[in-house]
Amino acid sequence: MLENETQKEKQSLLKKRGIIILATLFCCFLWGSAFPAVAAGYEMLDVNLEDPFQIMLFAGIRFMIASSLIFVYAFTTGKKMGVNIRGLKKIAVLGLLQTFGQYVFFFLSMRTVHPANASILASTGVFFTVIIAHFIYKDDRLTGRKLLGLIIGMSGVVILNGGASGTFSLTGEGFMIISMLLAAVSAVYTKKLAGTMSPYTITGYQLLLGSMLLIGLGLVFSGPPQLTLTWMTTPLLIYLGFISAAAFTTWSAILKHNHISKVSVYKFFIPIFGVLISFIFFRGTLDVMVVLISLILVAIGIVLINFEGKKQTLSG
């Protein structure tokens, strides 16, 4: 009885606007910091960017650390992580979509895309979520205002890429956009799973299963990892693992108790955090004015998408 009451209190907290804002900002800061952290990891750990399987191995190690952190936390705090075969199969699909699929494209794109540019390109995930939600949820249809938001936001992405590099590469910017499409699909699927499973179970097992696939492919086609662990690289690897463990677990809990479109508006802070953190580490290599203009357009687009109004849907 007491356990049920405690559970209800946690659920009500995750529906309060102040808690939602703090929790989503926490996730966005972590995801925003991932772009420069991954770029630093490539350099400090001397990852061969010409070998995609070595990149998969690097990603797999990161997510294995993340999964381990979740299981250790669950064990020490008494969180239940049990799951039946049917549930494990469902989580395996998420692991294939998110930990493996999304992040294969993410890590491969980070070979050539500037961390600040990548953080803004990641905002396309919000737009994909809005479009997918139109077909999944009857109360979240695409409206004229949302369409305007999509156009303005995407214009920011176009300006960013044109101003920053003047080119568009399929294996660079293109892979990042594909990664965000998979992220949007994963978010919708995560919300479905969260109805019957705990955030710790979903995140812990999907990271474990996805990392095993990444590490397996990396070992087979690239060989054992040649990582040099030092007093600088070891904390970096742990932090990269912490990003995934904390952000995905928190986000799963948020999605469980809130509508996707209600919380996705706060994701515009991801490029803001990403740009600010990247600028600190990559000062002098960034067209600040282009990035700021793009950032403003992306933010306006996402706010318009999530603006609540009694508007007629495009489908009538």
C-alpha positions, 0 to 999 in steps of 0.5 A: 500500500505504501509502495503504491502511494509512493509510486503515485507521488512520483507520477504526479511529480513528473506531471508538474510543469516545474519538475518537467522543465528541470528534468528536460533541461537536465536531459538536454544539457547532457545530450548537448554536451555529448557532441563535443564529448564524442568529438573529444573522445575520438581525438583523445582515444585516437579512434580511427575515423576511417574505420566505421567498425572501430567507431561502432566499437567505441560506441558499444563500449560507451553504451555498455558502460551506460548499461552497467551504471544503470544496473549498478544503480538499480541494484544498490537502490533496490529498483526492480529490473525483472522482465519476461521474454516477451518484454525482452523482445520488445526492448530488443527492438528498441535497442536495435532502433535506438542504441544500434541504429540511431547511434551508428549513424550518429557516431559515423556522422560525427567524423566530419560534422562540426559538433555545434552544427551537429547539435542543431541538426539534431533538432530535426528529431523534433520535427520528425516526432511531430510528423510521426505523432500526426499519424499515431495520436489522434489528439496531436495532428499536424496544423498550419501553425505546426507546418509553419514551425517545420518550415522555419525550423528547417530553414535554420538547419539549411542556413547552418549547413550552407553558412558553416561548410557550403556543402551537404554530405550524405555520410556527414549531415545526412547520417545525422538527420537519419539518426534523428529520424530513428530517434523520433521513431524510438521516442514514440516506441519508448512511450508505448513500452513505458506504459508497462515497464519501468524506465530503468528496465527499458533503458538498461536492457536496450543499452545492454542489447544494443551495445552487445551488437555494436561491440560484436560487430566492432570486434569481428571486423576491426579487432580488439579496441586499442584504447589508451586509458589515462586520467583524462580518457577514463573519466571521459568514457565514464561521462559518455556512459553517464550521459546515456544512462541518465538522459535516456532513463529520465526521458523515458520517465518523462515520456511515460507520464506526459504527451510527447508534443508537450515535452518535446518543445524543451528539446530546443535547448539541446542545440543551445547547450551544444553550441555553447559547450562546443564554442568553448572547446572549438573557439575560432573555428565557428561562424558565430553569427550563422550559428546564432541565426540558425539557432534562433530559427530552430528555436522559433520553429520548435516553439510554433510546433508546440504552440497550443491553439484551437486550429483546424488540422491539415487533414480536416 
